[in-house]
Structure formats: structure tokens, C-alpha cells
């Protein structure tokens, strides 16, 4: 014989169920609007092996998304196919679960959007407003291509708006000391790098080809 739950408990269960469904729906919308390159990336699926130069502790700490509340940024730096995009998307998805607005975009794609907007009155301002508004902006393939002076100026304006207000996750081949050179070595380049000098966690992803590792899994 099963005893019926008291009304108060049944009511609380109903409230909890509604709240959970609303939360699940919101997270689903946030993940969809983030446009992750790897939407199935998950922090629980990150492979920790001896040759990868980072450990589970630092990833678990980042996955709490405390860095977002602290307005800090993250850099995943390493060789091609070392898992930078997977890590960036996995952390971004954790951000969605914490109900932050997240957006993933490749730098070449962002610059194409900027170039297109430059032909429309007020277009550049709209792009800057759009990408400065995300709690977490994941910039993949950071510095992978040559940049024009206008490109660098646009990236400076974006970094100026996001600095100390939001968090940016960079996925890049290049070490910290190479950024200024790839940004053109001018005043804008120095200013961009300076904004991420002290409030950024740098994580080396190493040189192991993770695509090859997973292909044999």
C-alpha cells in the first residue's frame, strides 16, 4: 500500500518540475543560439593523458564559470588538432548551463561579418554592440590569418568594450609573445594584448593530435 504524499510535498514537487523544465528549455535555447562548432563537446568527455600539459583540476575550476563572474578571460593555446576548439566549446556549454549568454565564432567569420557591415551605415556599430554583449565570447582560430589595419582597429574596439565587463575565450596556435607581431605590432596591437595580460588564464593544449587519438578510440 502506497501512502499519498502530503499536499505541501506534492505542491513542491510540481513547482520543482515546472522550474526544472523552464531551466532545461532556457539552457537548450542558449546552447542553440551559441552556435558551437562542436555542440556535443562536454567537459566530462575531455581526455586527460600524460602528454597533455593541463590537468583535470584547472579544467574543473574553469567549468565552474567563476571566471565569468570575475570578468576574466581564457586562452587555449597549442598546436593544430590539439583540442582547442573542443575545450572552448565544452567550457562555453558549461556557461550555458550557468545561464550565461554565449557565442562561438571563428575569427575569419567574425572579420567577414565586420567587412560586410562596413558597407552599411551604422553597420560596424551594430556588430560591435552584438559581440560585446555576450557574457562569454569564444573566438576560435584567433590570429590564424593576416590582418589589415582596419581589422586590428575593429578588434581593438571589440576588446575595449569587452574588457573588464565580460569574458572572452581565445583558441589559438600562438603563444602570448607572438600576439603583438600577428596583430601588426602597432599601438592597437599593444593595447589589445595589454587588456589580456593580467586578467587571463592561459592553458597550453600541447602538440598531441587529438583527432588521431579519437579516431582510434
C-alpha atoms as a printed R data frame, in Angstrom:
    type eleno elety resid chain resno      x      y       z
1   ATOM     1    CA   UNK     A     1  0.000  0.000   0.000
2   ATOM     2    CA   UNK     A     2  1.408  3.390  -1.022
3   ATOM     3    CA   UNK     A     3  0.670  6.359   1.164
4   ATOM     4    CA   UNK     A     4 -0.189  9.572  -0.655
5   ATOM     5    CA   UNK     A     5  2.243 12.423  -0.184
6   ATOM     6    CA   UNK     A     6  1.038 15.395   1.830
7   ATOM     7    CA   UNK     A     7 -0.328 18.263  -0.241
8   ATOM     8    CA   UNK     A     8  2.635 20.516   0.572
9   ATOM     9    CA   UNK     A     9  5.118 17.950  -0.750
10  ATOM    10    CA   UNK     A    10  3.089 17.300  -3.901
11  ATOM    11    CA   UNK     A    11  2.829 21.031  -4.494
12  ATOM    12    CA   UNK     A    12  6.596 21.475  -4.044
13  ATOM    13    CA   UNK     A    13  7.309 18.605  -6.433
14  ATOM    14    CA   UNK     A    14  5.049 20.231  -9.036
15  ATOM    15    CA   UNK     A    15  6.796 23.585  -8.589
16  ATOM    16    CA   UNK     A    16 10.218 21.927  -8.848
17  ATOM    17    CA   UNK     A    17  9.166 20.123 -12.021
18  ATOM    18    CA   UNK     A    18  7.974 23.344 -13.668
19  ATOM    19    CA   UNK     A    19 11.146 25.166 -12.631
20  ATOM    20    CA   UNK     A    20 13.348 22.343 -13.947
21  ATOM    21    CA   UNK     A    21 11.528 22.322 -17.284
22  ATOM    22    CA   UNK     A    22 11.897 26.088 -17.647
23  ATOM    23    CA   UNK     A    23 15.590 25.805 -16.807
24  ATOM    24    CA   UNK     A    24 16.102 22.964 -19.314
25  ATOM    25    CA   UNK     A    25 14.311 24.933 -22.032
26  ATOM    26    CA   UNK     A    26 16.424 28.016 -21.351
27  ATOM    27    CA   UNK     A    27 19.678 26.056 -21.447
28  ATOM    28    CA   UNK     A    28 18.597 24.431 -24.711
29  ATOM    29    CA   UNK     A    29 17.911 27.855 -26.248
30  ATOM    30    CA   UNK     A    30 21.246 29.231 -25.012
31  ATOM    31    CA   UNK     A    31 23.179 26.283 -26.446
32  ATOM    32    CA   UNK     A    32 21.381 26.593 -29.781
33  ATOM    33    CA   UNK     A    33 21.980 30.351 -30.029
34  ATOM    34    CA   UNK     A    34 25.667 29.935 -29.090
35  ATOM    35    CA   UNK     A    35 26.274 28.242 -32.474
36  ATOM    36    CA   UNK     A    36 29.015 25.972 -31.179
37  ATOM    37    CA   UNK     A    37 31.277 24.391 -33.775
38  ATOM    38    CA   UNK     A    38 31.125 21.232 -31.640
39  ATOM    39    CA   UNK     A    39 27.731 21.270 -29.901
40  ATOM    40    CA   UNK     A    40 28.329 17.826 -28.359
41  ATOM    41    CA   UNK     A    41 31.570 18.900 -26.662
42  ATOM    42    CA   UNK     A    42 31.325 18.310 -22.926
43  ATOM    43    CA   UNK     A    43 33.743 18.848 -20.045
44  ATOM    44    CA   UNK     A    44 33.015 15.295 -18.863
45  ATOM    45    CA   UNK     A    45 34.394 13.939 -22.150
46  ATOM    46    CA   UNK     A    46 37.738 15.770 -22.007
47  ATOM    47    CA   UNK     A    47 40.575 13.267 -22.257
48  ATOM    48    CA   UNK     A    48 43.336 13.635 -19.678
49  ATOM    49    CA   UNK     A    49 46.531 11.838 -20.643
50  ATOM    50    CA   UNK     A    50 50.109 12.287 -19.505
51  ATOM    51    CA   UNK     A    51 51.258 14.120 -22.621
52  ATOM    52    CA   UNK     A    52 48.591 16.825 -22.384
53  ATOM    53    CA   UNK     A    53 50.083 19.755 -20.427
54  ATOM    54    CA   UNK     A    54 46.984 20.566 -18.372
55  ATOM    55    CA   UNK     A    55 45.170 18.668 -15.644
56  ATOM    56    CA   UNK     A    56 41.605 17.986 -14.625
57  ATOM    57    CA   UNK     A    57 41.813 20.357 -11.667
58  ATOM    58    CA   UNK     A    58 42.263 23.501 -13.748
59  ATOM    59    CA   UNK     A    59 39.526 22.491 -16.210
60  ATOM    60    CA   UNK     A    60 37.132 21.696 -13.365
61  ATOM    61    CA   UNK     A    61 37.845 25.118 -11.877
62  ATOM    62    CA   UNK     A    62 37.147 26.865 -15.189
63  ATOM    63    CA   UNK     A    63 33.993 24.780 -15.647
64  ATOM    64    CA   UNK     A    64 32.519 26.377 -12.517
65  ATOM    65    CA   UNK     A    65 32.367 29.553 -14.655
66  ATOM    66    CA   UNK     A    66 33.685 31.582 -11.756
67  ATOM    67    CA   UNK     A    67 35.911 33.280 -14.325
68  ATOM    68    CA   UNK     A    68 32.784 34.834 -15.868
69  ATOM    69    CA   UNK     A    69 31.677 36.375 -12.590
70  ATOM    70    CA   UNK     A    70 35.237 37.673 -12.159
71  ATOM    71    CA   UNK     A    71 35.279 39.074 -15.728
72  ATOM    72    CA   UNK     A    72 38.381 37.044 -16.551
73  ATOM    73    CA   UNK     A    73 39.273 35.527 -19.912
74  ATOM    74    CA   UNK     A    74 40.715 32.176 -21.008
75  ATOM    75    CA   UNK     A    75 43.259 31.296 -23.699
76  ATOM    76    CA   UNK     A    76 43.609 27.764 -25.054
77  ATOM    77    CA   UNK     A    77 46.913 27.758 -26.936
78  ATOM    78    CA   UNK     A    78 48.504 24.854 -28.737
79  ATOM    79    CA   UNK     A    79 49.261 23.079 -31.976
80  ATOM    80    CA   UNK     A    80 46.680 22.354 -34.645
81  ATOM    81    CA   UNK     A    81 44.330 19.479 -33.701
82  ATOM    82    CA   UNK     A    82 45.361 19.637 -30.027
83  ATOM    83    CA   UNK     A    83 41.743 20.021 -28.915
84  ATOM    84    CA   UNK     A    84 41.409 23.794 -28.540
85  ATOM    85    CA   UNK     A    85 38.012 24.023 -30.226
86  ATOM    86    CA   UNK     A    86 36.646 21.117 -28.186
87  ATOM    87    CA   UNK     A    87 37.824 22.721 -24.947
88  ATOM    88    CA   UNK     A    88 36.414 26.110 -25.903
89  ATOM    89    CA   UNK     A    89 33.018 24.673 -26.836
90  ATOM    90    CA   UNK     A    90 32.900 22.477 -23.725
91  ATOM    91    CA   UNK     A    91 33.559 25.441 -21.444
92  ATOM    92    CA   UNK     A    92 31.084 27.531 -23.420
93  ATOM    93    CA   UNK     A    93 28.401 24.893 -22.934
94  ATOM    94    CA   UNK     A    94 29.051 24.945 -19.189
95  ATOM    95    CA   UNK     A    95 28.446 28.685 -19.424
96  ATOM    96    CA   UNK     A    96 25.043 27.964 -20.959
97  ATOM    97    CA   UNK     A    97 24.231 25.639 -18.063
98  ATOM    98    CA   UNK     A    98 25.071 28.545 -15.752
99  ATOM    99    CA   UNK     A    99 22.572 30.611 -17.795
100 ATOM   100    CA   UNK     A   100 25.163 32.887 -19.393
101 ATOM   101    CA   UNK     A   101 24.773 34.182 -22.948
102 ATOM   102    CA   UNK     A   102 27.492 32.545 -25.014
103 ATOM   103    CA   UNK     A   103 28.569 32.851 -28.637
104 ATOM   104    CA   UNK     A   104 31.140 30.852 -30.575
105 ATOM   105    CA   UNK     A   105 32.645 32.263 -33.758
106 ATOM   106    CA   UNK     A   106 35.781 31.761 -35.826
107 ATOM   107    CA   UNK     A   107 37.869 34.892 -36.242
108 ATOM   108    CA   UNK     A   108 37.755 34.692 -40.078
109 ATOM   109    CA   UNK     A   109 33.952 34.541 -39.887
110 ATOM   110    CA   UNK     A   110 33.823 37.486 -37.478
111 ATOM   111    CA   UNK     A   111 36.018 39.579 -39.754
112 ATOM   112    CA   UNK     A   112 33.854 38.737 -42.765
113 ATOM   113    CA   UNK     A   113 30.830 39.900 -40.802
114 ATOM   114    CA   UNK     A   114 32.698 43.085 -39.915
115 ATOM   115    CA   UNK     A   115 33.672 43.644 -43.552
116 ATOM   116    CA   UNK     A   116 30.081 43.186 -44.722
117 ATOM   117    CA   UNK     A   117 28.820 45.568 -42.038
118 ATOM   118    CA   UNK     A   118 31.234 48.290 -43.128
119 ATOM   119    CA   UNK     A   119 29.164 48.840 -46.284
120 ATOM   120    CA   UNK     A   120 26.028 49.690 -44.295
121 ATOM   121    CA   UNK     A   121 25.530 52.951 -42.364
122 ATOM   122    CA   UNK     A   122 25.874 52.131 -38.681
123 ATOM   123    CA   UNK     A   123 26.693 48.526 -39.509
124 ATOM   124    CA   UNK     A   124 30.011 48.363 -37.670
125 ATOM   125    CA   UNK     A   125 28.458 49.778 -34.508
126 ATOM   126    CA   UNK     A   126 25.763 47.098 -34.646
127 ATOM   127    CA   UNK     A   127 28.356 44.327 -34.964
128 ATOM   128    CA   UNK     A   128 30.372 45.748 -32.076
129 ATOM   129    CA   UNK     A   129 27.250 46.026 -29.925
130 ATOM   130    CA   UNK     A   130 26.238 42.473 -30.793
131 ATOM   131    CA   UNK     A   131 29.549 40.820 -29.934
132 ATOM   132    CA   UNK     A   132 30.284 42.956 -26.905
133 ATOM   133    CA   UNK     A   133 27.007 41.872 -25.295
134 ATOM   134    CA   UNK     A   134 27.774 38.176 -24.792
135 ATOM   135    CA   UNK     A   135 28.812 37.058 -21.322
136 ATOM   136    CA   UNK     A   136 31.218 34.606 -22.961
137 ATOM   137    CA   UNK     A   137 32.578 35.117 -26.473
138 ATOM   138    CA   UNK     A   138 34.592 32.205 -27.868
139 ATOM   139    CA   UNK     A   139 36.981 33.385 -30.580
140 ATOM   140    CA   UNK     A   140 38.331 30.340 -32.399
141 ATOM   141    CA   UNK     A   141 41.224 30.408 -34.890
142 ATOM   142    CA   UNK     A   142 42.448 33.591 -33.210
143 ATOM   143    CA   UNK     A   143 45.186 35.271 -35.312
144 ATOM   144    CA   UNK     A   144 45.146 32.479 -37.894
145 ATOM   145    CA   UNK     A   145 45.146 34.924 -40.813
146 ATOM   146    CA   UNK     A   146 46.878 38.146 -41.797
147 ATOM   147    CA   UNK     A   147 45.045 41.202 -40.505
148 ATOM   148    CA   UNK     A   148 44.550 44.575 -42.149
149 ATOM   149    CA   UNK     A   149 44.836 47.807 -40.180
150 ATOM   150    CA   UNK     A   150 41.048 48.080 -40.221
151 ATOM   151    CA   UNK     A   151 40.743 44.524 -38.882
152 ATOM   152    CA   UNK     A   152 43.056 45.320 -35.981
153 ATOM   153    CA   UNK     A   153 41.223 48.553 -35.213
154 ATOM   154    CA   UNK     A   154 37.920 46.650 -35.140
155 ATOM   155    CA   UNK     A   155 39.384 44.016 -32.795
156 ATOM   156    CA   UNK     A   156 40.721 46.783 -30.562
157 ATOM   157    CA   UNK     A   157 37.273 48.371 -30.341
158 ATOM   158    CA   UNK     A   158 35.733 44.999 -29.527
159 ATOM   159    CA   UNK     A   159 38.339 44.235 -26.865
160 ATOM   160    CA   UNK     A   160 37.860 47.698 -25.368
161 ATOM   161    CA   UNK     A   161 34.123 47.093 -24.986
162 ATOM   162    CA   UNK     A   162 34.521 43.592 -23.587
163 ATOM   163    CA   UNK     A   163 37.489 44.210 -21.304
164 ATOM   164    CA   UNK     A   164 36.644 44.227 -17.595
165 ATOM   165    CA   UNK     A   165 32.954 43.719 -18.434
166 ATOM   166    CA   UNK     A   166 32.681 40.235 -19.963
167 ATOM   167    CA   UNK     A   167 34.783 37.118 -20.592
168 ATOM   168    CA   UNK     A   168 36.441 36.015 -23.813
169 ATOM   169    CA   UNK     A   169 37.757 32.539 -24.623
170 ATOM   170    CA   UNK     A   170 40.514 32.505 -27.240
171 ATOM   171    CA   UNK     A   171 41.531 29.363 -29.137
172 ATOM   172    CA   UNK     A   172 44.842 29.986 -30.870
173 ATOM   173    CA   UNK     A   173 48.019 28.499 -32.269
174 ATOM   174    CA   UNK     A   174 50.101 31.369 -30.987
175 ATOM   175    CA   UNK     A   175 51.827 31.968 -27.678
176 ATOM   176    CA   UNK     A   176 51.448 35.184 -25.739
177 ATOM   177    CA   UNK     A   177 54.735 36.639 -27.014
178 ATOM   178    CA   UNK     A   178 53.613 36.221 -30.643
179 ATOM   179    CA   UNK     A   179 50.342 38.119 -30.381
180 ATOM   180    CA   UNK     A   180 51.660 41.640 -30.887
181 ATOM   181    CA   UNK     A   181 53.505 40.639 -34.047
182 ATOM   182    CA   UNK     A   182 50.468 38.901 -35.527
183 ATOM   183    CA   UNK     A   183 48.326 41.915 -34.654
184 ATOM   184    CA   UNK     A   184 50.594 44.201 -36.644
185 ATOM   185    CA   UNK     A   185 52.936 45.474 -33.897
186 ATOM   186    CA   UNK     A   186 51.280 48.908 -33.698
187 ATOM   187    CA   UNK     A   187 49.591 50.806 -30.893
188 ATOM   188    CA   UNK     A   188 46.304 48.949 -31.370
189 ATOM   189    CA   UNK     A   189 48.145 45.623 -31.167
190 ATOM   190    CA   UNK     A   190 49.873 46.605 -27.935
191 ATOM   191    CA   UNK     A   191 46.591 47.809 -26.466
192 ATOM   192    CA   UNK     A   192 44.749 44.583 -27.301
193 ATOM   193    CA   UNK     A   193 47.453 42.421 -25.741
194 ATOM   194    CA   UNK     A   194 47.685 44.641 -22.667
195 ATOM   195    CA   UNK     A   195 43.989 44.145 -21.951
196 ATOM   196    CA   UNK     A   196 44.519 40.401 -21.628
197 ATOM   197    CA   UNK     A   197 47.877 40.439 -19.880
198 ATOM   198    CA   UNK     A   198 46.826 40.206 -16.237
199 ATOM   199    CA   UNK     A   199 43.212 39.009 -16.111
200 ATOM   200    CA   UNK     A   200 43.567 35.948 -18.334
201 ATOM   201    CA   UNK     A   201 44.218 32.266 -17.634
202 ATOM   202    CA   UNK     A   202 46.489 30.702 -20.258
203 ATOM   203    CA   UNK     A   203 46.204 26.961 -20.839
204 ATOM   204    CA   UNK     A   204 48.598 25.154 -23.161
205 ATOM   205    CA   UNK     A   205 46.935 22.313 -25.032
206 ATOM   206    CA   UNK     A   206 50.209 20.822 -26.255
207 ATOM   207    CA   UNK     A   207 51.075 19.156 -29.535
208 ATOM   208    CA   UNK     A   208 49.237 15.826 -29.412
209 ATOM   209    CA   UNK     A   209 46.917 15.287 -32.377
210 ATOM   210    CA   UNK     A   210 43.620 14.660 -30.602
211 ATOM   211    CA   UNK     A   211 41.823 13.934 -33.881
212 ATOM   212    CA   UNK     A   212 44.155 10.983 -34.350
213 ATOM   213    CA   UNK     A   213 43.665  9.865 -30.740
214 ATOM   214    CA   UNK     A   214 39.873  9.918 -31.041
215 ATOM   215    CA   UNK     A   215 39.931  8.231 -34.446
216 ATOM   216    CA   UNK     A   216 41.421  5.131 -32.787
217 ATOM   217    CA   UNK     A   217 39.082  5.216 -29.790
